[in-house]
Amino acid sequence: MSSNMNQFEGTIIKGIGGFYYVEAANAVYECKARGSFRNSKITPLVGDKVVISVNENAENTIDEIKPRKNMLSRPPVANIDNLIIVVSTVEPKPSTLVIDKLIATAEYKEIEPFVVITKSDLSSADELYGIYSNTGIKTVVISNETREGVDEVRKILENKVSAFTGNSGVGKTSLLNNLDSSLERETAQISQKLGRGRHTTRQAELFKVASGYIVDTPGFSSFEIEGENIIMKDELADCFREFAPFADKCKFYPSCTHTCDKGCAVIKAVEDGIISPSRHASYVQLYNKVKDIKEWNL
C-alpha cells in the first residue's frame, strides 16, 4: 500500500448526493462508494460499518461494507440497536395502533423498542405507562420542561445506535436538545391549524450522544410494516412479546391465530387483565391486514 493511502474501519454517519461521511480514527472523512457497489446494486446506508481508503492525492473511497445486523428501507438506515418511540400525553394525541405497529416492526427487525412518554406535566401519563410498562418494554415518562426522566433515556443510549421516531410536535427535538445541548436541533412549534407539527428533520443522520449514536428520522410514517417490513401472519404474534407466556397454552396451539376466543389462552389473558386490551386490538387489526398475504405475493 502506498504511503499516501491509509485504510480505516468506521461508521457512515451521513450521506448526501453520492458523498458519504464516515467517522473513523477520531475524524470524519468524505468518501465516495466504489463503483463495484453500484454494479452489484448495493447502496451504502447511514449506520453501515465500512472499510475506507483515505487518499492524500485522490478521492477517499468506501471499499467494503461489513455484514448488516438489520436494515430499514424507510428511513434508509442500518445496524440499529434501539428504536425510541416518542409519544405525548396530549397534542398530538397518541395512537396506540401506530405505537404497536412500530413496536412490532422493531421486534421483527431485532431492534429493542423503548417507549418514551412526553408532556407528563400537561396530562397524566398513567394510562400509556400502564399499557407499555406491562409488556416488558422499557417505558420512560419524561418532562422536557423539568428534565425529569431525561437521564434515564440517556442511559438507554450508551454505546448503542438508537433511532428516534415520533409524530412532529411530540417533543422529540426538545428531548434531543435536553440529551445533548450541542445538538441544537431546531424545535418545531405545533401548528395549531393542523394539530400537528411541521417536520423539522430532513434526513437520516447519526449524531454522537451519550457515548452512543442517535439517528434522527424524518416523519412518523417511517418504520411502516409495509413493503420490505411486512410481517407475515405466522410471525406477528412473536412481535407482541407479552403473548409468549400464553401462546403455547392455547387449545389449538400452534395453529391458534389469537384473534377469536375458542380456547385461546392469549384472549383469556386479555380478559383476566394480564394483557392490555388495546395491545390485543392492535394485534387483531394488524393480523387482519396481513392474513390473506401469501409469501409468493411479496
Buried (B, 14 or more C-beta within 10 A) or exposed (E): EEEEBBEBEBBBBBBEEEEBBBBBEEEEBEBEBBEEBEEEEEEBBBBBBBBBBBBEEEEBBBBBBEEBBBBBBBBBBBBBBBBBBBBBBEBBEBEBEBBBBBBBBBBBBEBBBBBBBBBBEEEEBEBBBEBBBBBEBBBBBBBBBEEBBBEBBBEBBEEBBBBBBBBBBBBBBBBBBBBBEEBEBEBBEBEEEEEBBEEBBEEBBBBEBBEBBBBBBBBBEBBBBEEEBBBEBEEBBBBBBBBEBBBEBBEEEEEBBBBEEEEBBBBBBBEEEEBBEBBBBBBBEBBEBBEEEEEEEE
